[in-house]
Amino acid sequence: MSFQVIKQLAEQVKTNIGRVIVGKEEVVDLLLIGLITSGHVLLEDVPGTGKTLLAKSLSKSLDLTFRRIQFTPDLLPSDLSGIHFYNQKLSEFEFRAGPLFTNLLLADEINRATPRTQSSLLECMEERQISIDGETKQLARPFMVIATQNPVEHQGTFPLPEAQLDRFLFKIKMGYPTTEEGLQLLKRFKAHDPLSELEPIAGIDVIQQAQQAYTAVKVTDDVLHYLLQIVEQTRKREEVSVGVSPRGSQALLRASQVHAILRGRDFVTPDDIKAMAKPVLAHRLAIRGMQRTANQSDAIIDDIIRLTAVPAEAGVSVH
């Protein structure tokens, strides 16, 4: 699959989702980058901003199987993975698959589940497999988790630990619509639900091809060094107790490669690194001596980018 085909696919998906979601083009771009890079996304915002609607629109646009789980304190790991049950008619145990066996999983209000249940997602998010009763089962390809959480309501919640946050490629805020977008939204949903009329514009095989093709985007040593300088600076800041891991630097590279494709290029520039730095890196920072907030982490990433020298030449030698 050529990079131009991937770019056209992304534009078609954005147009299709735009029939339901008003605005949010940048958020849709990030979701598509997450899907193509086999990454997972954490959507954080107040209720009613369209997080669930966006996930459903993405799955329908690409004909992906979709499952939604409402995370609650009494949710068990087996409620996600499935169970072996005894079939009396056949006199044998059968496996009943849980909602993890899907292409797109919406983990709604993930921080309301206990740490035990949250941790059950670690294996499937990283390795696309899950172990059940000593047996390893492969998950569908593509497989993507879109998790949501409410940033202002903390009672009865369990904050995601660093190990869980590090599994997410992006952390994204939806944000409120503008006045004009709010007006369009009211008119669009006044008479009917546009989601019910949404038709797929591509299939799973196209996404699988894109997931294999994007890695051929070119990156020079200078750009790789620039990326590593940004990541390493997060580990040296006095206000940061835990900086970005090697997994985070790899995530930033993958996201920058797809971002370059969406901008019509077959090579990564420092601008791609800058564009992807905050959504990829900010949620991976543990702030020393205080509770992590998005504004603090974003400000640190902005400051690091400002102080890091940009390579003079952004050539296109292949790596």
Secondary structure as UniProt FT lines:
FT   HELIX           3..17
FT   TURN            18..20
FT   HELIX           25..36
FT   TURN            37..38
FT   STRAND          41..44
FT   TURN            47..48
FT   HELIX           51..61
FT   TURN            62..63
FT   STRAND          66..70
FT   TURN            73..74
FT   HELIX           77..81
FT   STRAND          82..87
FT   TURN            88..91
FT   STRAND          92..97
FT   TURN            99..100
FT   STRAND          104..108
FT   HELIX           110..112
FT   HELIX           115..119
FT   HELIX           121..127
FT   STRAND          129..132
FT   TURN            133..134
FT   STRAND          135..138
FT   STRAND          144..149
FT   TURN            155..156
FT   HELIX           162..165
FT   TURN            166..167
FT   STRAND          170..172
FT   HELIX           179..191
FT   HELIX           194..197
FT   HELIX           204..213
FT   HELIX           214..216
FT   HELIX           221..234
FT   TURN            235..236
FT   TURN            238..239
FT   STRAND          240..242
FT   HELIX           246..262
FT   TURN            263..264
FT   HELIX           270..281
FT   HELIX           282..284
FT   STRAND          286..287
FT   TURN            288..289
FT   HELIX           294..307
//
